[in-house]
Amino acid sequence: MKNSSDTKKYFYCYSIPLFKYLKMDKGFSFICYGLHDKTLKAFWLFEKTEELKEALTDYKSE
């Protein structure tokens, strides 16, 4: 189970289009790939940085 410090430090991406945007278009590296333990939905884990936050804001505005 994630604690509050995990959610402040990491971004869990469950969206394939968003993952492609972050990885392919913006060049961000992910820390790891996994499956949610209950839903088995794939996710990619990114470190939260100011650059990542800016990219997420840009993605939302498109």
C-alpha angles and dihedrals in degrees: 000000000000118000125209094263090057092055091049094049102037139043117215109207115200096166119093093202091050091047091052090049093050096042105034104027101032101028098231118160119224123222097220145337124231149149125256107251096230105030098029088222113153120247139179121214119220129181110245109242132159089255091053092048090052091049091050090051090050091048092052092051094054 
